[in-house]
Amino acid sequence: MENKKTVYITGGSKGIGKGIADYLLNKGYRVAISSRNIKDAEAAAKSFGGNPEDVLALQSDVRKPEDETNAIASIIKKWGQLDVLVANAGLGVFAPIDQMKHEDWNAQIDTNVTGVFNSVKASLDAVKESKGYIFTIASLAGTNFFANGTAYNASKFAVVGFTQALMLDMRPYQVKVSTIMPGSVTSHFNNHTPSEEDAWKIQPEDIGQLVYDMLQMNPRVLPSKVEVRPSNTK
Ligand SMILES: NC(=O)c1ccc[n+]([C@@H]2O[C@H](COP(=O)([O-])OP(=O)(O)OC[C@H]3O[C@@H](n4cnc5c(N)ncnc54)[C@H](OP(=O)(O)O)[C@@H]3O)[C@@H](O)[C@H]2O)c1
């Protein structure tokens, strides 16, 4: 049987995760995507075309460790291996601190920080076995802070710190770990509806190309933290 590499992308039903999934599928990877809503994940999976045997749509809420454990188990059951995790699922809540609600803070930290931890923990045995690759999708908001960003900045600074420490923990196992820190990318982030006015931004498939290019790098090379921004201004 052909031994294609397998990838799990959390939050692959739209936006950046979907763009990475589509790109890697076209490059011959097997790709599992998840979403809180199985119908959205299945609709995205169908939209890719290609061989349906190379795509797996999963329901998983990254905030729940058992969901992520089940997602990885489904991937191993179907394909026997996991080579790449892209911990991408995330959301953004923006408000001045005096209007930042506890529930919004908790949703932000639970999804963007604890969710990444849950995905990584669930995948550890599999990526050690495959000597694979873990990506997290942080943000330039993980190094540049701004007004209304207390929760989002806190979450993305945390993802950058978490991923750098994870990288050191995983190097002895020959598992590569990188965080990608994008600037503006066209997506549904923060209830945005993509339109022609987003043409100046990075497009989701560009992040797909970046992930693919990083996967092709010589095994001795590890770009552990990658900032990427639109080359044009608005
Ligand atoms: N767009 C940008 O400019 C930009 C820049 C830098 C970094 N980022 C980061 O990129 C990542 C992806 O965002 P995006 O821009 O692609 O946004 P998006 O278009 O809104 O997509 C977000 C994805 O995450 C999923 N998701 C959200 N909460 C989830 C949960 N609890 N469990 C599982 N899946 C969940 C969503 O699916 P469901 O809603 O169906 O669950 C969706 O598939 C985020 O971490 C974001 O912070 C975005």
The ligand as an ORCA input file, in Angstrom:
! r2SCAN-3c Opt
* xyz 0 1
  N      -7.171     35.372      9.960
  C      -6.093     35.993     10.424
  O      -5.791     37.131     10.011
  C      -5.210     35.312     11.420
  C      -3.953     35.880     11.690
  C      -3.103     35.255     12.601
  C      -3.491     34.095     13.219
  N      -4.717     33.560     12.959
  C      -5.062     32.321     13.656
  O      -5.347     31.325     12.697
  C      -6.187     30.332     13.285
  C      -7.352     30.030     12.342
  O      -8.160     31.198     12.251
  P      -8.880     31.645     10.894
  O      -8.424     33.012     10.614
  O      -8.763     30.620      9.863
  O     -10.393     31.758     11.440
  P     -11.757     31.099     10.926
  O     -11.916     31.303      9.449
  O     -12.800     31.635     11.851
  O     -11.567     29.520     11.200
  C     -11.457     29.040     12.512
  C     -11.529     27.539     12.509
  O     -11.373     27.063     13.866
  C     -12.468     26.211     14.199
  N     -12.725     26.254     15.640
  C     -13.004     27.324     16.408
  N     -13.160     26.944     17.691
  C     -12.945     25.604     17.717
  C     -12.951     24.618     18.732
  N     -13.211     24.937     20.013
  N     -12.685     23.336     18.419
  C     -12.420     22.990     17.129
  N     -12.406     23.871     16.113
  C     -12.674     25.159     16.404
  C     -13.620     26.708     13.329
  O     -14.597     25.704     13.124
  P     -15.986     25.653     13.932
  O     -16.380     27.066     14.229
  O     -16.926     24.939     13.019
  O     -15.681     24.856     15.163
  C     -12.869     27.005     12.027
  O     -12.685     25.822     11.284
  C      -6.605     30.872     14.638
  O      -5.804     30.284     15.651
  C      -6.299     32.361     14.532
  O      -6.047     32.950     15.791
  C      -5.590     34.143     12.090
*
